Amino acid sequence: PMQILTYLEGVVKVEETELKPRVGFLYNVLTHNISVFINATQERDSGQYMCTVNVVDDDTSTGRNIGVINLTVLVPPATPTCHLHGDPVVGANVTLSCSSKKGKPLPAYQWQRTAPSPQVFFPPAHDRARGTLKLTNLSLDMSGLYVCVAENRAGLAECSFALEV
């Protein structure tokens, strides 16, 4: 643990950490509300934060002067990349894959064909966790634009692949 912020004898002190330019008390401490803010949150700000209140000359405190909160900074998926695995000829099998290098929590993937006619895919051909779509026994009418959406609670991003059988 490292100390990031203190209020002692009327003075607010922000410790020399990477949070220094982005953290502070939300209200004047004399209001008895010691909420803090973190601006421009980053994934590495995730962690456990503890607030300790020590009252001078108070010997009656029995450990109830500590508050703990866990912070998880969510990260929207980065723009995924779409790839084709296999040779797209009539009668063959191919797999479309989609993956995003960033995202917290891990994104789920949804493939759909948008053109020439919309189509949504389901398991077992579609694996939402791995971002794969297996197309079997290709035919000419399976050609079209396939879109993959990577999504988590923080947002979404997409890529597309034009399949020509």
Buried (B, 14 or more C-beta within 10 A) or exposed (E): EEEBBEEEEEEEEBEEEEBEEBBBBEEEEEEEEBEBEBEEBEEEBBEEBEEEEEEEEEEEEEEEEEEEEEEEBBBBBBEBBBBBEEEBEEEEEBBBBBBBEBBBEEBBBBBBBEEEEEEEBEEEEBBBEEBBBBBEEBEEEBBBEBBBBBBBEBEBBBBBBEBEB
